[in-house]
Amino acid sequence: MTVSETALLVVRGWLIYVFIAGALTSPVVFFGRRRVHWLWWETLVFIVPFFLWMALMLSDLSTGRKSIANLGEFVFITPAVPIAALIRVALGTRVREGICAGSLFALVCLTAIGVFWLTPALPE
């Protein structure tokens, strides 16, 4: 696989991830906007977990452990984004917003790492 093919695969996967996660998260953000003050850096949840997972997939750690079929496992990370948004709205102002947002962001990133380590090699 050439560098350009790999880059195209990464971009396509990321766009699918953003589209699905964004479609599932936008109603939560819209209806929870009066209950929670959203911070600008929370949008990084659409970038960092995916590229963290992709970095692991493209590293030597996946050699021999993963197959080409595992490139679709990012869909397991996608539900973590709207779930984190729901938790953030449910907690509201009971927890300091920065701490709550940072903790949930870290949990989504840990989910991405967990998906890499816990998903076995899928048959091609």
TORTI-136123 format. One record per residue (C-alpha): residue number from 1; residue in three letters; x, y, z; chain. Coordinates in pm, 1 decimal. Example, Ala and Ser with C-alpha at 12.3 -4.5 7.8 and 13.67 -1.06 7.14 Angstrom:
<vokols>
   i  aa        x        y        z ch
   1 ALA   1230.0   -450.0    780.0  A
   2 SER   1367.0   -106.0    714.0  A
</vokols>
This chain:
<vokols>
   i  aa        x        y        z ch
   1 MET      0.0      0.0      0.0  A
   2 THR    147.1    333.3   -101.3  A
   3 VAL    158.5    642.5    117.2  A
   4 SER   -116.7    813.3    -83.3  A
   5 GLU   -343.4    507.7    -57.0  A
   6 THR   -282.6    492.0    317.8  A
   7 ALA   -356.0    863.8    355.8  A
   8 LEU   -676.5    828.5    155.1  A
   9 LEU   -783.3    534.9    370.6  A
  10 VAL   -717.6    734.3    688.6  A
  11 VAL   -910.6   1037.9    563.6  A
  12 ARG  -1207.4    828.4    448.1  A
  13 GLY  -1221.5    644.5    779.2  A
  14 TRP  -1201.7    969.5    972.4  A
  15 LEU  -1481.2   1126.7    765.0  A
  16 ILE  -1704.2    826.7    831.5  A
  17 TYR  -1622.3    848.8   1202.6  A
  18 VAL  -1696.2   1222.6   1214.0  A
  19 PHE  -2019.8   1187.6   1018.5  A
  20 ILE  -2161.2    909.6   1236.9  A
  21 ALA  -2039.9   1053.0   1568.8  A
  22 GLY  -2151.7   1402.7   1469.2  A
  23 ALA  -2496.2   1285.6   1361.9  A
  24 LEU  -2545.5   1100.2   1690.0  A
  25 THR  -2399.6   1376.7   1908.5  A
  26 SER  -2558.1   1686.1   1753.1  A
  27 PRO  -2907.4   1630.7   1900.8  A
  28 VAL  -2754.4   1586.9   2246.9  A
  29 VAL  -2554.9   1907.8   2209.6  A
  30 PHE  -2853.1   2096.6   2067.4  A
  31 PHE  -3101.6   1995.8   2336.0  A
  32 GLY  -2844.0   2018.2   2615.9  A
  33 ARG  -2717.6   2364.9   2523.3  A
  34 ARG  -2915.4   2536.2   2799.9  A
  35 ARG  -2805.1   2286.7   3061.7  A
  36 VAL  -2433.4   2272.7   2980.1  A
  37 HIS  -2182.2   2530.2   2860.1  A
  38 TRP  -1982.9   2348.7   2592.8  A
  39 LEU  -1611.5   2425.8   2576.8  A
  40 TRP  -1441.4   2483.1   2239.8  A
  41 TRP  -1178.2   2213.3   2289.9  A
  42 GLU  -1442.7   1944.8   2340.7  A
  43 THR  -1472.7   1927.7   1960.7  A
  44 LEU  -1130.0   1761.5   1962.1  A
  45 VAL  -1317.9   1444.0   2056.1  A
  46 PHE  -1389.2   1414.5   1683.7  A
  47 ILE  -1016.6   1413.4   1601.9  A
  48 VAL   -791.5   1283.9   1879.9  A
  49 PRO   -945.7    940.8   1961.4  A
  50 PHE   -964.1    837.7   1596.2  A
  51 PHE   -607.2    938.4   1518.7  A
  52 LEU   -485.7    781.5   1842.6  A
  53 TRP   -643.8    454.0   1733.9  A
  54 MET   -515.7    494.3   1377.3  A
  55 ALA   -162.3    561.6   1503.0  A
  56 LEU   -177.4    233.2   1692.0  A
  57 MET   -315.7     54.7   1385.3  A
  58 LEU    -35.7    185.1   1164.1  A
  59 SER    236.8    116.7   1420.4  A
  60 ASP    444.3   -195.9   1463.9  A
  61 LEU    215.8   -294.9   1752.2  A
  62 SER    -47.6   -414.2   1505.6  A
  63 THR    192.1   -619.2   1293.4  A
  64 GLY     88.8   -982.5   1324.5  A
  65 ARG   -197.2   -896.5   1563.5  A
  66 LYS   -436.6   -726.6   1323.5  A
  67 SER   -559.8   -785.3    970.7  A
  68 ILE   -687.5   -544.6    707.5  A
  69 ALA  -1040.7   -620.9    831.3  A
  70 ASN   -956.0   -452.8   1162.1  A
  71 LEU   -948.6   -115.1    987.6  A
  72 GLY  -1325.4   -105.9   1037.9  A
  73 GLU  -1306.3   -133.6   1415.3  A
  74 PHE  -1318.3    245.3   1455.1  A
  75 VAL  -1697.7    207.3   1447.8  A
  76 PHE  -1663.5     68.5   1801.4  A
  77 ILE  -1520.0    404.1   1912.4  A
  78 THR  -1800.1    606.2   1751.8  A
  79 PRO  -2073.2    542.7   2015.7  A
  80 ALA  -1840.6    665.0   2291.0  A
  81 VAL  -1875.4   1024.8   2167.4  A
  82 PRO  -2255.0   1062.2   2204.2  A
  83 ILE  -2248.4    860.9   2527.2  A
  84 ALA  -1992.1   1103.4   2669.7  A
  85 ALA  -2209.5   1396.2   2558.7  A
  86 LEU  -2513.6   1239.0   2727.3  A
  87 ILE  -2319.6   1193.0   3050.3  A
  88 ARG  -2202.0   1553.5   3031.9  A
  89 VAL  -2559.8   1679.3   2991.0  A
  90 ALA  -2688.2   1447.7   3263.9  A
  91 LEU  -2428.9   1573.2   3511.3  A
  92 GLY  -2504.8   1931.8   3417.3  A
  93 THR  -2347.5   2177.5   3657.1  A
  94 ARG  -2313.2   1933.5   3947.5  A
  95 VAL  -1951.9   1874.0   3848.6  A
  96 ARG  -1714.2   2150.4   3740.5  A
  97 GLU  -1741.4   2175.1   3363.3  A
  98 GLY  -1369.8   2163.3   3287.4  A
  99 ILE  -1312.1   1857.7   3505.0  A
 100 CYS  -1616.3   1678.4   3365.2  A
 101 ALA  -1528.4   1758.1   3003.7  A
 102 GLY  -1163.1   1662.3   3048.3  A
 103 SER  -1248.3   1336.5   3221.2  A
 104 LEU  -1496.9   1235.8   2954.1  A
 105 PHE  -1249.9   1332.3   2680.2  A
 106 ALA   -987.7   1110.9   2844.2  A
 107 LEU  -1239.2    825.2   2869.2  A
 108 VAL  -1319.1    846.4   2498.1  A
 109 CYS   -944.7    838.2   2422.2  A
 110 LEU   -904.3    537.4   2653.8  A
 111 THR  -1193.2    373.8   2468.8  A
 112 ALA  -1000.7    414.6   2143.0  A
 113 ILE   -692.2    255.6   2297.4  A
 114 GLY   -903.8    -19.7   2451.2  A
 115 VAL  -1066.8    -96.8   2115.9  A
 116 PHE   -722.4   -144.2   1964.3  A
 117 TRP   -598.6   -375.3   2238.3  A
 118 LEU   -919.2   -570.0   2302.6  A
 119 THR  -1043.8   -634.2   1949.1  A
 120 PRO   -894.5   -957.7   1814.3  A
 121 ALA   -773.3  -1000.9   1459.6  A
 122 LEU  -1079.1  -1017.3   1238.2  A
 123 PRO  -1087.4  -1261.0    945.6  A
 124 GLU  -1032.9  -1097.8    607.1  A
</vokols>
